[in-house]
Amino acid sequence: MNAEPSTRTRPVADAKSLRRAFGTFATGVTVVTTGGATPHAMTANSFTSVSLDPPLVLVCVDRGAMMHQCLTTNGYFGVSVLAAHQEPEAMHFANRWRPLGAAQFDNIDWAPGEETGVPLLNGTLASFECEVWRTYDGGDHTIFVGRILTLIQQTDRDCLLFFKGKVRQMSPDWSEVPV
């Protein structure tokens, strides 16, 4: 086996193939929110933990998304990690044509965060209130790193996953539950 790194370069697949390949990595499903005069929310699976000390998480947001402007302007955000029963909420906030502002939260079970007032969904696995700590260029996205201000552990229910372009449910014993 050759231990030398390859010097060959191969073109990256087209965007559709790349998206399909990225989709083979199962991720949790979250709703990212901002508060203020015009609260806003979006479904996101590009969320991960970064550090325990200081407590940091990150979310990647497309530069063309309304959420990008909200995060840049507001400086605070919430993340609600969805439980298996919250597929309707995931679909609701994934819809780009939902009304903006407070109307986007009509018929959604939520409460304002203790520290920042950002909307946090109820019944989730966990919720975080964050302050934007750093931002990094991520191509057509910006990587927003947030310092966790509050953590709410809400339930130990099954989780909601995104895998191969579909929302799926996974139980704690790791056996797939039909949706």
C-alpha positions as CSV (number, residue, x, y, z in Angstrom):
1,M,0.0,0.0,0.0
2,N,1.3,3.4,-0.9
3,A,1.7,5.7,2.2
4,E,2.2,8.8,0.1
5,P,-0.8,11.0,-0.3
6,S,-2.2,11.0,-3.8
7,T,-1.2,13.8,-6.1
8,R,-4.1,13.1,-8.4
9,T,-7.0,15.5,-8.3
10,R,-10.5,14.5,-9.2
11,P,-13.3,16.9,-9.9
12,V,-15.9,17.1,-7.2
13,A,-19.2,15.6,-8.3
14,D,-22.1,17.9,-9.4
15,A,-24.1,19.5,-6.6
16,K,-26.9,16.9,-6.8
17,S,-24.5,14.0,-6.4
18,L,-22.7,15.8,-3.6
19,R,-25.9,16.5,-1.7
20,R,-26.9,12.8,-2.1
21,A,-23.5,11.7,-0.7
22,F,-23.7,14.2,2.2
23,G,-27.2,12.7,2.9
24,T,-25.7,9.4,3.8
25,F,-24.6,10.9,7.1
26,A,-27.5,10.8,9.5
27,T,-28.0,14.0,11.5
28,G,-30.3,15.2,14.2
29,V,-33.0,17.7,13.3
30,T,-33.1,21.1,15.0
31,V,-35.1,24.3,14.8
32,V,-32.9,27.4,15.0
33,T,-34.6,30.5,16.2
34,T,-33.9,34.2,16.7
35,G,-35.9,36.7,18.7
36,G,-36.2,40.4,18.8
37,A,-38.6,42.6,16.9
38,T,-39.0,40.0,14.1
39,P,-38.6,36.5,15.5
40,H,-37.7,33.9,12.9
41,A,-37.1,30.1,12.8
42,M,-35.7,27.5,10.4
43,T,-35.2,23.8,10.4
44,A,-31.5,22.9,10.4
45,N,-29.5,19.6,10.4
46,S,-26.2,21.4,10.2
47,F,-25.8,21.7,14.0
48,T,-23.1,20.2,16.2
49,S,-21.4,20.5,19.5
50,V,-17.9,22.2,19.4
51,S,-16.6,22.6,23.0
52,L,-17.4,21.9,26.6
53,D,-15.2,24.6,28.0
54,P,-16.3,27.1,27.0
55,P,-19.7,25.5,26.0
56,L,-20.0,26.1,22.3
57,V,-22.2,24.8,19.4
58,L,-22.3,25.6,15.8
59,V,-24.9,26.0,13.1
60,C,-24.2,26.5,9.4
61,V,-26.6,28.8,7.5
62,D,-26.9,29.5,3.8
63,R,-25.9,33.1,3.1
64,G,-29.1,33.6,1.1
65,A,-31.4,32.4,3.9
66,M,-33.4,34.9,5.9
67,M,-32.0,33.3,9.0
68,H,-28.5,34.4,8.0
69,Q,-29.5,38.1,8.2
70,C,-31.4,37.4,11.5
71,L,-28.3,35.8,13.1
72,T,-26.0,38.5,11.9
73,T,-28.2,41.3,13.1
74,N,-29.6,39.8,16.4
75,G,-26.5,38.2,17.9
76,Y,-28.5,35.6,19.9
77,F,-30.1,32.4,18.8
78,G,-31.9,29.3,20.1
79,V,-31.6,25.7,19.1
80,S,-34.3,23.2,19.8
81,V,-33.3,19.5,19.2
82,L,-36.4,17.8,17.9
83,A,-37.9,14.6,19.3
84,A,-39.4,11.9,17.1
85,H,-43.0,13.2,17.5
86,Q,-42.0,16.7,16.2
87,E,-41.8,16.0,12.5
88,P,-44.7,18.5,11.9
89,E,-42.6,21.2,13.5
90,A,-39.6,20.3,11.4
91,M,-41.7,20.5,8.2
92,H,-43.4,23.7,9.4
93,F,-40.1,25.6,9.8
94,A,-38.5,24.0,6.7
95,N,-41.2,25.7,4.6
96,R,-39.6,28.9,3.2
97,W,-43.0,30.3,2.4
98,R,-44.2,30.5,6.0
99,P,-45.0,34.0,7.3
100,L,-42.1,35.9,8.9
101,G,-42.1,37.3,12.4
102,A,-44.4,36.2,15.3
103,A,-46.9,34.7,12.8
104,Q,-44.4,32.0,12.0
105,F,-44.9,30.7,15.5
106,D,-48.7,30.6,15.4
107,N,-50.0,27.1,16.4
108,I,-46.5,26.1,17.6
109,D,-45.9,25.1,21.3
110,W,-43.0,27.3,22.4
111,A,-41.8,29.5,25.2
112,P,-39.3,32.4,25.3
113,G,-35.8,31.6,26.5
114,E,-34.9,32.7,30.1
115,E,-31.8,34.6,29.1
116,T,-32.4,36.1,25.7
117,G,-36.1,35.6,25.0
118,V,-35.5,33.7,21.8
119,P,-38.3,31.3,21.0
120,L,-37.6,27.7,22.1
121,L,-39.9,24.8,21.2
122,N,-41.5,22.8,23.9
123,G,-41.4,19.0,24.1
124,T,-37.9,18.8,22.5
125,L,-35.0,16.6,23.6
126,A,-33.0,19.7,24.5
127,S,-32.9,23.4,23.9
128,F,-30.1,25.9,24.0
129,E,-29.9,29.7,24.2
130,C,-26.7,31.0,22.6
131,E,-24.9,34.2,21.9
132,V,-23.0,34.4,18.6
133,W,-19.4,33.9,19.7
134,R,-17.6,33.7,16.3
135,T,-18.4,33.4,12.6
136,Y,-16.4,31.8,9.9
137,D,-16.6,31.7,6.1
138,G,-18.0,28.4,4.9
139,G,-18.3,28.9,1.1
140,D,-22.0,29.5,0.4
141,H,-22.7,29.2,4.1
142,T,-21.6,31.0,7.2
143,I,-20.6,28.9,10.3
144,F,-22.1,30.5,13.4
145,V,-20.4,29.4,16.6
146,G,-22.6,30.1,19.6
147,R,-21.6,30.2,23.3
148,I,-24.3,28.4,25.2
149,L,-26.0,30.7,27.8
150,T,-28.7,28.3,29.0
151,L,-29.5,24.6,28.5
152,I,-32.9,23.1,28.9
153,Q,-33.1,19.3,29.0
154,Q,-36.7,18.7,28.2
155,T,-37.4,15.1,27.5
156,D,-35.8,11.7,27.0
157,R,-38.0,10.7,24.1
158,D,-36.8,9.2,20.8
159,C,-35.0,11.4,18.4
160,L,-35.8,12.7,15.0
161,L,-33.2,12.2,12.3
162,F,-32.5,13.3,8.7
163,F,-31.0,10.6,6.5
164,K,-31.0,10.3,2.7
165,G,-33.2,13.3,2.2
166,K,-36.0,12.1,4.6
167,V,-36.9,12.7,8.1
168,R,-36.8,9.5,10.2
169,Q,-37.3,8.4,13.7
170,M,-34.8,6.5,15.7
171,S,-35.4,5.0,19.1
172,P,-32.8,5.0,21.9
173,D,-32.1,1.2,21.3
174,W,-31.0,2.3,17.7
175,S,-33.7,0.3,15.9
176,E,-35.5,2.3,13.2
177,V,-39.1,3.0,13.8
178,P,-41.3,3.3,10.7
179,V,-42.6,6.8,10.1
